[in-house]
Amino acid sequence: MKTLLFAILDHVPATEDLLRKLSQEGYNGTVIPTSGLHHVLPKFDDDYSGAISLGALVDDLPSGNLTLFVVIDDDKVEQLKAAIREATNHFKSIKGGMFILPVTSVEGSL
């Protein structure tokens, strides 16, 4: 059986190091830029000026969160979770969290 692991991580240099390490260890997944509610909600406020930072215009990498999702065999879940816990210092040095969902059907080259 397969499992889908989601890890939501603040995007800091150590997060990129973690992703490199996971790739070197043979894990493959998808990373998407995401934003937490605390980043998005201020944009909905009536007094939001709509100003855009110049840094946001030139930086291709997200400044909020990175969400990693990986489909893996059930017997590898604890190993991957342990690697993420270690790299994040149990989510103290890299803020975020992770959760898993069972996958009942997989097709393709995952």
FIGU-214893 format. One record per residue (C-alpha): residue number from 1; residue in one letter; x, y, z. Coordinates in Angstrom, 1 decimal. Example, Ala and Ser with C-alpha at 12.3 -4.5 7.8 and 13.67 -1.06 7.14 Angstrom:
<pts>
PT  pos  code       X       Y       Z
PT    1     A    12.3    -4.5     7.8
PT    2     S    13.7    -1.1     7.1
</pts>
This chain:
<pts>
PT  pos  code       X       Y       Z
PT    1     M     0.0     0.0     0.0
PT    2     K     1.1     3.6    -0.5
PT    3     T     0.9     6.7     1.7
PT    4     L     0.8    10.4     0.8
PT    5     L     2.9    12.5     3.1
PT    6     F     2.3    16.2     3.2
PT    7     A     4.9    18.5     4.8
PT    8     I     4.2    22.3     5.1
PT    9     L     7.4    24.1     5.9
PT   10     D     8.4    27.8     6.2
PT   11     H    10.6    28.7     3.3
PT   12     V    14.0    29.4     4.9
PT   13     P    17.5    28.3     3.6
PT   14     A    17.4    25.2     5.9
PT   15     T    14.2    24.1     4.1
PT   16     E    16.1    24.0     0.8
PT   17     D    18.9    22.0     2.5
PT   18     L    16.2    19.5     3.7
PT   19     L    14.8    19.1     0.2
PT   20     R    18.3    18.5    -1.2
PT   21     K    19.0    15.9     1.4
PT   22     L    15.7    14.1     0.8
PT   23     S    16.4    14.0    -3.0
PT   24     Q    19.9    12.6    -2.3
PT   25     E    18.3     9.9    -0.2
PT   26     G    16.1     8.9    -3.1
PT   27     Y    12.8    10.5    -2.2
PT   28     N    10.9    12.2    -5.0
PT   29     G     7.9    14.4    -4.6
PT   30     T     6.3    17.7    -5.6
PT   31     V     7.0    21.0    -4.0
PT   32     I     4.6    23.9    -4.4
PT   33     P     4.7    27.4    -3.0
PT   34     T     1.9    28.1    -0.6
PT   35     S     0.8    30.9     1.7
PT   36     G    -0.6    30.6     5.2
PT   37     L    -3.7    32.4     6.3
PT   38     H    -1.6    34.9     8.3
PT   39     H     0.1    36.0     5.1
PT   40     V    -3.1    36.1     2.9
PT   41     L    -5.7    37.6     5.2
PT   42     P    -4.1    41.1     5.6
PT   43     K    -4.5    41.5     1.8
PT   44     F    -8.3    41.2     2.3
PT   45     D    -8.4    44.0     4.8
PT   46     D   -10.2    47.2     3.8
PT   47     D    -7.1    49.4     4.5
PT   48     Y    -4.7    47.2     2.5
PT   49     S    -2.8    49.5     0.2
PT   50     G    -2.1    47.0    -2.5
PT   51     A     1.6    47.9    -2.5
PT   52     I     4.0    45.3    -3.9
PT   53     S     7.5    44.9    -2.6
PT   54     L    10.3    45.1    -5.2
PT   55     G    11.8    42.0    -3.6
PT   56     A     8.7    40.0    -4.4
PT   57     L     8.9    41.1    -8.1
PT   58     V    12.5    39.9    -8.6
PT   59     D    12.5    36.7    -6.4
PT   60     D    11.3    33.6    -8.2
PT   61     L    11.3    31.6    -5.0
PT   62     P     8.4    31.9    -2.6
PT   63     S     8.8    33.8     0.7
PT   64     G     6.0    32.0     2.5
PT   65     N     5.7    28.3     2.8
PT   66     L     6.8    25.3     0.7
PT   67     T     4.4    22.3     0.7
PT   68     L     6.0    19.0    -0.1
PT   69     F     3.9    16.0    -1.0
PT   70     V     5.4    12.5    -1.5
PT   71     V     3.7     9.2    -2.4
PT   72     I     5.7     6.5    -0.8
PT   73     D     5.4     2.9     0.3
PT   74     D     3.9     2.4     3.8
PT   75     D     7.1     0.9     5.1
PT   76     K     9.1     4.0     4.3
PT   77     V     6.8     6.5     6.1
PT   78     E     8.4     6.5     9.5
PT   79     Q    11.9     6.8     7.9
PT   80     L    10.8     9.9     5.9
PT   81     K     9.0    11.4     8.9
PT   82     A    12.1    10.9    11.1
PT   83     A    14.3    12.7     8.4
PT   84     I    11.9    15.6     8.4
PT   85     R    11.8    15.8    12.2
PT   86     E    15.5    15.7    12.4
PT   87     A    16.1    18.4     9.8
PT   88     T    13.4    20.7    11.3
PT   89     N    14.4    20.0    15.0
PT   90     H    10.9    18.8    15.5
PT   91     F     9.6    21.9    13.7
PT   92     K    11.4    24.3    16.0
PT   93     S    14.1    25.5    13.6
PT   94     I    11.9    25.2    10.6
PT   95     K     8.3    26.0    11.4
PT   96     G     5.6    23.8     9.9
PT   97     G     4.0    20.4    10.2
PT   98     M     3.3    17.2     8.4
PT   99     F     0.5    14.7     8.0
PT  100     I    -0.2    11.5     6.1
PT  101     L    -3.1    10.1     4.2
PT  102     P    -3.6     6.6     2.9
PT  103     V    -3.6     6.2    -0.9
PT  104     T    -5.9     3.5    -2.2
PT  105     S    -4.9     3.7    -5.8
PT  106     V    -1.8     4.9    -7.7
PT  107     E    -1.0     5.0   -11.4
PT  108     G     1.9     6.4   -13.2
PT  109     S     5.6     6.7   -12.4
PT  110     L     5.3     7.9    -8.7
</pts>
